[in-house]
Amino acid sequence: MTFTIRPLDPLKDASLVHGWVTDAKAGFWMMQDAKLVDVERAYMEIAADEHHHAFLGLDDGVPVFLMESYDPAHRELAGLYEARPGDVGMHFLVAPTDTPVHGFTRRVITAVMAHLFADPGTRRVVVEPDVRNTAVHKLNEAVGFVPEGEIEKPEKRALLSFCTRDRFEAATGVAA
C-alpha cells in the first residue's frame, strides 16, 4: 500500500489539520492552543512562502498525515548550522487515531522521505525535533538519520540530524 501526497489547501484543509495539531499527542507540534483561524493563518503563510511547503498524505484517498518541507538556509534553521546545497528540512505529523496500526508511523516517515528524495536536487534531509521527543528520534534513526548534535532554537532545544539518500536507501531498502 502506498500513500499519495498532495499540497495542503490552507482553507479547505484547515479544519482537518486543526484537529490534528491540537490533539494531545501532537504536543511537539507546538500548536496545542491554536484556534482554527490560527491554523488557517499559519498554513496561508506557508502557502505564500517560496521556501516552505505543506502537504497532506492520503491513504486510499483519506488524509492520514501532514508533511512540511522547507529550505533550511532560509527557514527554521537559518543561521543555526552550515546549510549545504540540496539540504531540505522536514516535519511530519501522523493524524491522531483511536485505533493505532503497528508500523504505520514508520510507513509514513518512509513515504515522506521517499517523496523528498524523489526530487533529484535533494541531497540531505534535515530534521530538528525537540530533544525530548525520543519516539521520533527512533523513527528518524530507522530511516537513516544520523544525529549531528543539539542546537538551541527560539522555541526548543532540538536534535539536529541529517539523512542522505544513500543512508535512507540502506536503512529502508527503498530506492530513492
N, C-alpha and C positions, 0 to 999 in steps of 0.2 A: 504494500500500500504506500503510495506516495502522496505528499501534500502538494497543493497548489498555493502559490504565493501571489498576492495581488496588492497594488498600492492601497493604503488605507485612505478612505474618504473621510476627512475630518468631521463633516457634518452628518453624513449618513451612518458612520460607524461609531460616533462619539458615545452614544447611549450604551452600546455593547461594551466598548472599551472602558467606559466609566465603571461599569460593574466589575471588570477585571482588576483595574488599577487600584480600586478602593477596597477590594477584598482583603480580609485579614491575612491571607497567605502571600499577599503582594507587598508586604511591608518594605522590602528593599527597593521597591519601585518609587517610594517616597511621594506617593500621591494619595495617601490614606484619607485625607480630609478634603480632597478635591470635590468640587461641585461639578455638575455636568458642563456648565459653561467654562469652567477651568480646563476640563479635558478638551472641549472644542477649541478653546483658545490655544492650548499647548500644541495640538496637532495641526491647527491652521498655521501656526508659526513654523512648525516643521515642514509643512507642505510648501511654504513660501521660501524655504531655506535651501539654497543650492548645495549646501554641504551636509544636509541631514535629511533622511528619508524614513518613512514609516510604512509598514506593510502588515497585512493580515495573512496568516497561514490558514488554509482551509483543508479539512479532511472530508472528502466526499461532499464538497460544497458547504460544509458547516465551519464557520470560523472557530479555530481552536488555539491559535497563538498570535501574539503580537511580536513584531520584529522591527528593530530600528537599525539602520546603518548610518554611519557618519564619517566625515573626513576628520581624523584626529588632529591634523595640523591646524584645523580651523574651529573645531567644536570639541567640547568635553575635555580633551587632553591637551589643547593648545598651550604650549609653553611648559608642560609638565614632564615631557620626555622628548627625545630627539626623533621626531616623525621621519619616516622614510617614504619615498615614492612607492605607491602600491599598498600602503597601510590603510585598512578600513576598520573603523570602530564598529562594535556591535552590541546591542542589547536584545534580550528576548524575554517574553513572559508567556507562560502557558496559562490558558483560561482555567479558572477555578472549576472544580467538579466535585460532586459528592461521591462519584464512583471512579477513583483513580485506576488507571490501567498500567500495570507493571511495564517499565521500559518506555513509556510514552514520551516522557520528557527527553530522554536520550535520543529518541527518534526525531523529536522536534529540533534539538540543537544540531543534530547531524544534518537535517534538511536545511536549516538556516545556514550552516557552514557550506554545504554544497551549493546553495544558492549564491552565496557571496563569492565562492571560488569559481563559479560558472563565468564570472567576468574575468577574462584573461589578464586584466590590469591589476587584479587583486593579488598581492604578493604575500601579505601577512594580515591576519585578522587580530585586532587588538581589543581586549576587554579590560574593564576596570571595576569589577564588582566589589562591594563592601567586604572588608577583610573578615567580617563576622559571618558572611554567607557561605558557610562550609559546604552546603549542598551543591551550590553552583560551582564551587572550586573543583569538586569531584567530577561533575559533569564536564567542565572545561578540560580537565586532565584527560578524561575518557575520549575526547575528540582531538587531542593532540596539543592542547595549550601547555606552555611552559611558563611558570611564574618568573617575572623579572625582579619583582620586589614591591614593597609597599610605597604608595605615594599619598600625599595629603591633597585632597580636593576640598573645595569650599564646603561641600555638603557631607563629606565622609572620608574616612581613611580607606583607601582602595588597594586591592592587589592587582597590579599591572601585570598582564600576561599576554603572550603572543603565540600565535599558531601559524605556521607556514603551510603551504599546500602539501608539501611532502610529509610533514608531521601529521596533518589531517588524514591523508590517504593511508599512511602507515598505521594510524590508530584505529581507523574505522573500516578500512578495506574499500572505501567508496572512492572511485576515481573522480577527481575534481578538475 
